[in-house]
Amino acid sequence: MRRGENVGRTLKITLAYDGSEFHGWQVQPGLRTVQGTLADALRRITGEEALPQGSGRTDAGVHALGQVASERLDSPIPERNLVTALNDILPPSIRVNSIEVARDDFHARHSASAKTYHYRIYRGAICPPFLARYVDHDPYPMNEEALIRSAQHVVGTHDFTSFAASDPDRAARIAEGEEAPESQGISNVRTIHSSLWVRTEDELVYTVRGDGFLHHMVRNLVGTFLQVGKGALEVDEVPRIREARDRSAAGPTAPACGLYLVSVEY
């Protein structure tokens, strides 16, 4: 390589983390976040000011098995070596699983075509202490069959305003050009490709895959399905709630500890 040659490359960083120890993904002044911790590690290794952009801004307490971040670096450190170096200095609660060179216009959020989330509910009477940070413990009576059936009512392309919390960062993202508003206002229309509950020996596990998710959307869906399971709502009320486009019509927000970002598709 000739002296002075530009070695800049866009990197796709896939990582997993225990969200219990962080105030979410996004950098916040004075708070420990995943993005801030990863950025600090990249600076220490490469000497470059980096702020890796994630596929989504997971909330405080939310975990990730396959979060994706993108960053453009000039450092010539090989990708495999960079994985090793990062995992040597990152806390054990964050692991970089892989780094690969991506096309120049790749962006972890803008380029994503679909995401998959899991939500775990532990149904046993006593939750093991080693699981407590990673599941929502609900040992109380529940019509699990009704809960399972309710999930099918959100599949398809719909306006999910009823399941969206107010997102204080969304206006800023639009102003910064990170998200495009629709011509007649901000769109809350999303497409859910699959929505499924599965019962294991001790847990109910919800898996949802879609082209995108609104602020707290998965947790609000889970909270609504749980209302069906508890008998506070009927299964056939879910479409009515969805069409109401009113957050107050849906159930409460499920705790963050049960939620995992599983994978991001491009």
ZAMARGU-4260 file (C-alpha; in steps of 0.2 Angstrom, whole numbers, plus 5000, padded with zeros to 4 digits):
<rodrens>
0) 5000/5000/5000 | 5007/5017/4995 | 5010/5030/5009 | 4996/5042/5010 | 4983/5030/5002
5) 4966/5031/5009 | 4962/5015/5018 | 4945/5020/5025 | 4932/5007/5025 | 4914/5005/5031
10) 4913/4991/5044 | 4898/4981/5049 | 4899/4976/5067 | 4888/4962/5074 | 4887/4962/5093
15) 4878/4955/5108 | 4875/4963/5125 | 4867/4961/5142 | 4856/4977/5143 | 4854/4976/5162
20) 4870/4986/5165 | 4866/5000/5152 | 4855/5014/5150 | 4850/5008/5132 | 4860/5009/5116
25) 4861/5028/5113 | 4874/5039/5120 | 4868/5050/5135 | 4878/5062/5145 | 4884/5055/5161
30) 4876/5038/5158 | 4883/5021/5153 | 4877/5016/5136 | 4881/5002/5124 | 4885/5014/5110
35) 4896/5025/5121 | 4905/5010/5128 | 4909/5003/5110 | 4914/5020/5104 | 4926/5022/5118
40) 4934/5005/5114 | 4936/5009/5096 | 4944/5026/5100 | 4956/5017/5112 | 4961/5004/5099
45) 4962/5015/5083 | 4964/5033/5090 | 4949/5038/5079 | 4934/5048/5085 | 4920/5035/5082
50) 4902/5034/5085 | 4895/5018/5078 | 4877/5019/5072 | 4866/5005/5078 | 4852/4997/5068
55) 4840/5003/5082 | 4841/5012/5099 | 4837/4998/5111 | 4830/5004/5128 | 4838/5003/5145
60) 4837/4984/5151 | 4834/4977/5133 | 4846/4964/5127 | 4853/4960/5110 | 4859/4944/5103
65) 4862/4951/5085 | 4863/4970/5086 | 4872/4978/5071 | 4882/4994/5070 | 4891/5003/5056
70) 4906/5014/5057 | 4919/5021/5044 | 4937/5019/5050 | 4953/5023/5043 | 4963/5011/5053
75) 4971/4996/5043 | 4968/4984/5058 | 4962/4968/5050 | 4944/4964/5054 | 4948/4948/5064
80) 4961/4957/5074 | 4949/4971/5078 | 4936/4958/5085 | 4949/4951/5096 | 4956/4968/5102
85) 4938/4975/5106 | 4933/4960/5116 | 4949/4961/5126 | 4944/4979/5132 | 4925/4979/5132
90) 4916/4973/5147 | 4910/4955/5148 | 4892/4961/5146 | 4896/4967/5127 | 4904/4954/5115
95) 4908/4958/5097 | 4903/4943/5087 | 4910/4948/5070 | 4916/4963/5060 | 4916/4963/5041
100) 4919/4976/5027 | 4903/4983/5020 | 4899/4993/5005 | 4903/5012/5007 | 4884/5017/5008
105) 4880/5004/5021 | 4871/5010/5036 | 4866/4999/5050 | 4849/5007/5052 | 4845/5014/5035
110) 4850/4998/5026 | 4840/4986/5037 | 4826/4977/5028 | 4819/4967/5043 | 4822/4964/5062
115) 4817/4950/5073 | 4814/4951/5092 | 4811/4938/5106 | 4801/4941/5122 | 4803/4929/5136
120) 4791/4926/5150 | 4795/4914/5164 | 4780/4904/5170 | 4787/4894/5184 | 4782/4898/5202
125) 4800/4903/5207 | 4811/4912/5195 | 4830/4906/5196 | 4841/4921/5201 | 4852/4918/5186
130) 4837/4921/5175 | 4829/4936/5184 | 4838/4949/5173 | 4833/4940/5157 | 4815/4936/5158
135) 4798/4944/5163 | 4793/4933/5178 | 4774/4930/5177 | 4768/4914/5187 | 4750/4919/5188
140) 4735/4911/5180 | 4734/4914/5162 | 4724/4907/5147 | 4739/4904/5136 | 4729/4897/5122
145) 4720/4914/5120 | 4737/4923/5122 | 4745/4913/5108 | 4730/4916/5096 | 4730/4934/5099
150) 4747/4937/5091 | 4741/4933/5074 | 4730/4948/5073 | 4745/4960/5071 | 4752/4951/5055
155) 4752/4962/5040 | 4754/4980/5035 | 4745/4991/5048 | 4746/5008/5057 | 4753/5003/5074
160) 4750/5019/5083 | 4740/5010/5097 | 4756/5001/5101 | 4769/5015/5100 | 4775/5025/5114
165) 4779/5043/5112 | 4797/5044/5105 | 4806/5060/5111 | 4821/5057/5099 | 4810/5054/5083
170) 4808/5072/5079 | 4827/5075/5081 | 4831/5060/5069 | 4819/5068/5056 | 4827/5085/5058
175) 4844/5077/5056 | 4839/5068/5040 | 4840/5051/5049 | 4822/5047/5046 | 4810/5053/5033
180) 4792/5059/5037 | 4778/5055/5026 | 4771/5069/5016 | 4755/5070/5027 | 4764/5068/5043
185) 4775/5055/5052 | 4770/5037/5047 | 4767/5023/5060 | 4763/5010/5047 | 4774/4995/5048
190) 4773/4977/5041 | 4774/4962/5053 | 4779/4947/5043 | 4777/4934/5058 | 4770/4935/5076
195) 4771/4919/5086 | 4771/4913/5104 | 4779/4896/5108 | 4777/4887/5125 | 4793/4879/5131
200) 4795/4869/5147 | 4796/4884/5158 | 4793/4899/5147 | 4782/4908/5135 | 4793/4915/5121
205) 4786/4928/5108 | 4795/4930/5092 | 4790/4944/5080 | 4798/4949/5063 | 4795/4965/5054
210) 4801/4978/5042 | 4803/4990/5057 | 4796/4994/5074 | 4790/5009/5083 | 4796/5015/5100
215) 4791/5002/5113 | 4781/4993/5100 | 4786/4975/5104 | 4784/4978/5123 | 4767/4986/5120
220) 4761/4971/5109 | 4767/4959/5123 | 4758/4969/5136 | 4742/4969/5126 | 4743/4950/5123
225) 4745/4947/5141 | 4729/4957/5144 | 4721/4944/5133 | 4729/4930/5143 | 4723/4937/5159
230) 4705/4939/5153 | 4705/4958/5153 | 4703/4958/5134 | 4696/4945/5121 | 4706/4939/5107
235) 4695/4947/5094 | 4697/4964/5102 | 4715/4965/5096 | 4710/4971/5079 | 4699/4984/5086
240) 4713/4990/5097 | 4725/4990/5082 | 4713/5000/5071 | 4709/5013/5085 | 4726/5021/5083
245) 4726/5026/5101 | 4739/5021/5113 | 4727/5021/5128 | 4717/5008/5119 | 4731/4995/5121
250) 4738/4986/5136 | 4753/4992/5147 | 4771/4991/5142 | 4779/4974/5146 | 4796/4975/5156
255) 4812/4978/5146 | 4821/4963/5154 | 4812/4950/5143 | 4816/4958/5127 | 4830/4954/5115
260) 4835/4960/5098 | 4839/4944/5089 | 4844/4948/5072 | 4844/4962/5058 | 4842/4958/5040
265) 4849/4967/5025
</rodrens>
